Amino acid sequence: MILVVVMLDGPSALAGDALPTDDRAAQPAPRSQRVPFAVTALAVSPDGRNVLTGSQHGITVRSWPQFQELRDLATDLVHIHDLCFSPDGRRLLVSGGDPARHGGVEIVAWPDGGRLAQVTSHDDVVYRGDWSPDGLRCATASGDGTCHILDASTAARLVRYDGHSRAVLAVRYLPDGGTVVSAGVDQTLRVWTDEGVHLRTLDHHTAAVTGIAVRPSHDHSGPVMVATISDDRTVRLWQPTIGRLVRFVRLTSVPKAVAWSARGDRFMVGCVDGRIRVIDPDTIAVAGDLDGLDDRIQEVAMHPISGQMVVAGGSIRSVSFDDRVGNETAP
């Protein structure tokens, strides 16, 4: 897989990793570096000092910005599909499983990696997981067509949501802490409470919906906005709490991953053609089109300190661009 670093806003990249005495922290980030296993999950530690990658190999902790392998985290999951830090940054939600057999999650202490809880409650892999804003609950999306709400302390299942007719590929809590949005192969978004009460269905996509990203809001004015990506090549903006499709754009390549900038004034979409589209949410115009990778992009994650973006593909590579127009610049 490729990990691409894209400068969006904020200060320059931090040097350092989880081992401050390691002299690799002083080395410049490589222009390109291969990694041995296809990355299917990606996260950046809350302090910005580590990049975590998940794959069939397991979970690897890497230094930032060099991406050197530091250690592996123990896991019983055969395939890793998602890595998500808790709001307080002290726990990691690991999602995955064995296709067509079972799926589950592990809750791991960060940074020591000790396992706090685990559960295998799905009949197929868990593709995505998310934390409630207060960190007390977790939501899961599974290939078995269901979503679960779990107790974040014990991983015990509290709620089973059966609103989808096919595999569920994405799930996100909204900032109110009680509303969940999920999406999947049935081409719909389902809006429901984390008590399992269905609120509404949004069905404008014409192919599988593969990703959901919630727009950061600092003043909390107006309805919350989410971006979705789909195999129909569209990126759509929604206000799910009022059931409104705001606007959409059709891309020339299928989008595979999406993430917002910290300010919420741009969102980035990684596509199967290896390019990164930078989109202005107010106009839905593609403000930048970057030639980022040699192969498809699988995962993206925002760096919480530097404002850069990490993109998972087939090697490790850094790219910088002007956030105002999204133009690529020389490294």
N, C-alpha and C positions, 0 to 999 in steps of 0.2 A: 504494500500500500504506500501511497505518497502522503507525506505530511507537508502541507504548504503553509507558510506563515505570511499573512497579509496584514500590512499596517493600515488600521482604520482611523484611530484617534488615540490620544493619550501619549505618555512619555515613551522613551525608547525601551526596548526589551530589557528585562531584568537578566542579570547574570546570576548563576547559582543553581543549586539543586538541593535535594534533601540531605546531602552530605556536604556541609559547607567547607570541609577541609579538602575535598576532592579537587585537584588542580584542573580537572576538566572544566570547572566553572569559569575559568579564565580564558578558555579557548573560544574563538569566534564560531558562530553557527555555520555549519556546512552549507554549501550551495545545493548539493544533492547527496543523498545517502539512502541506499536501499535498506528495507527492513524485510526479514525473512518470511513473515506470515501476513496474509491479507488482513487488514484492519477492519473489523466490523463494529467496533465501539470505540469511543473517544471521549476524553474529558481532560480538563485542565484543573489542577489543584487550586483551591481558593486563594492560596498565597502566591500563586503564579510560578512556583518553583519547579513544578513537575507536570509532565504530560503523561497521561495514562492511556494505554491502548489495549483493546480487547480483541481476541481472535480465537481460532480453534486451538491455538497454543496455550491460551489462558490470558492472564492480565499482566502486562509489563509496565513498570514504572520507569519513566525516562526523565533525563535532565532537561531543563529549559535554559537556553534555547538550542543546546547542542543535540538533543534527542538521543543521548547515549543511554544504553540499557543499564539501569542501576540494580533492579531486583524484580522478582515476580511476586505477585500476591497469590496466596493459595486459594483455590476454588474447586468445587466439585462439579461445576457446570461444564458440559461438554462443548457447547458453543456459547460464546459471549456476544450478546447483541446490543447491550446498552450499559453505560456507566454514568451515574448521576450522583453528584454530591448533595448532601443535605443542606438546608438553608444556613445552618450554623457551621458548615464545613468540617464537621467532626465525624461524619459517617459517609459511606459510599454505598449506593444501591447498585447491585450488580444483577443484570437480567440476562436470561438465556435459557438453555435447556438442550434437549435432544429432539430433533424434528420428528413429528408424528408420534412421539412416545410420551414426553412429559416436558413441562417447563416450570421454572420457578425463579426465585430471587434469593440473593444473599445480602445481608446487611453487614458491612465491614467497618471496623473502627479505622479512622484515618488520623495520623499517618502510620500507626504501627501495624495495621493490616489484620488484626485479630478479628475473627468472625463473631459477631454479636447475635445474629439470628439467621435462620434460613427456612424456606418453605418450598415445597414442590406441590403446588395446588392446581396447576393447569395441565391439560392433556396434550399440549403442544408448546413449542418454544414461546417464551416471553420476549417480544420484540422491543418493547419500550417500558420504562418505568419512570415515575415522577414522584416528588415529595409534595405534600401539602405545604403551604407557606409557613405554618407553625412547626413543621417537622414531626408531627404526631402520627400522620398517616402516609401511606404510599399507594399509588395507583399503578396497575399493570395492564398491558395490552398484549394479547396472546393470539397465536395462530389457531387456537381452538374456537375463536369467535367470541370470547368473553373478555371482560375486564374485571379485575378484582380490586377492592380496597383492603389494604392490610394495616394492621396495627404496627407502627414503626418500631416498637420496642420488642415485640415478640414475633413479628411476621405472620401472626395469625390472621386468617381471612375474616373480615368483618362484613363485607358486602360482595355479592356477585351481580354484575350487570350483564344482561343478555340482549341488549338492544341491537347488536349487529347480526347480520345474516351470514357473514363470512369472516375470514381472518382479520383481526384488528392489528394494525401496524403502528399506530401512534396514539399517545395519550398525554394530556397536559392538564394540570390544575390551573385554574384561573386565580388571579390575585385575591379574590374574596374568600378563598380558603375552603369553600364548600361546593363550588361548581367545577365540573370536569368536562373536557372536550376530548372525544376519541374519534378515530377515523381508520379506514381500512379498505380492504379489497371490494367491499360492497359499494364503493364510490361515495359514501356519505360521511358527513360529520354528525355525531350524536352529542347533544348537550344534555347533561344529567347531573344530579346532585351526588355527592359521595355517600349518601344514604341509599342510592340506587333508584331514585325517582327520575324517570325520563322527562325532559323538558321540551326538547324540540329536535327535529332532524333537518339538516341542511344538505341538499342533494344536487348542487349545480355541477360538480365534477362528473366527467364521463369515463373515467378509468380509476384504478386504485389510487387512494390518497395515502401517500407514504410518509408524510412528515407534517408536524405542527410546531410552530414557534410563536410564543406569546410576546407581544411588543412590550418592552419596558416602559413604564409610566411613572414619572417622578411627581407629577402633581395630582394624579388620580382623577383628573377631570374627564368626563365623557365615558362612554362605554369602552370596555377593554377591546383591543384589537388583536387578532391572531392572523398569521400567515400560514397557508397550507400549500404543499407541493403535491403534484400528481403525475402519474404516468400518462395523462392526457396532454402533457407538456405545458400545463398552465400553472401559474402561481396566483393564488387568490387571497384577498384580504377580506376578513369577516369581522363583524361585531356579533359574536355568538350569543351574548346575553339578550340581545333584542332580535336575533334571527336575521341579520342583515348581511347580504353580500355587498361589500363596498365597491370593489373594483378588481379587475384581473388583467393579466398579461399572458400571452402565449409565447413561449420560448422556441428557439430552433432546435433545442436538444432537451431530452427528458431530465428534469431536475431530480436529484437524489438526496440532497441535504440542504438544510436552511438554518440560519441563525441571524439574530438581530445584533446590531451594534449596541454598545452600552447606553448610548443616548437615545436609541430608538429612532434615529433619523435616517437610517439605511438598514436594509437587510441583504444578506449575502446568500446566494443560491449556488451550490455546486452541482455540476451536471455530468452526464455520462460521456460527453465529449471532452472532459477534462478542463473545461472552462469555468470561471467563476463570474456569475452575473451579479452586479451590485445594483440594487433596485431602490428607487426613491418611493417610499410608501405614499407620499402625498399626491404623486402623479402617476404611479406605477410604471414610470419610465425606467428603462435600463440605463443607469447612469454610468456604468462601467462594464466592460466585457474583457476579462483577463484571460490570457492564454496561460493557465496555471500548471497543468499536468500533462503527462504523456499518455495517461490512461484515465479511466473513469474516476470520478470523485465519489467516495462512499460516505464519509462523515465529515462534519465541520464542528468546531467548538471555538468560542471566543476566549481570548486570554483576558483574565479579569483585571490585570494591572496595566499591561502595556497597550491594550486596545487592539492587539493583533489577532488574527484568526489562524487557527490550525486546521488544516484540511487533510483528510486521510485518503491516500491513494496507494501507489506502489513503491515509493521511496520518500525520503525526507528532503524538503526543498523550501527555501525562503523566497518570498516575493513581497516587494513593497510597492505601494501606489499612493497617489494623492487622493485623500478621502473626498475632496470637494468634487472631483470629476471622475474618479475611479480609473485614472490612467496609470498603466504600469510604468514603473521607472527602473532604471538600472540598479542591480543589487549593490 
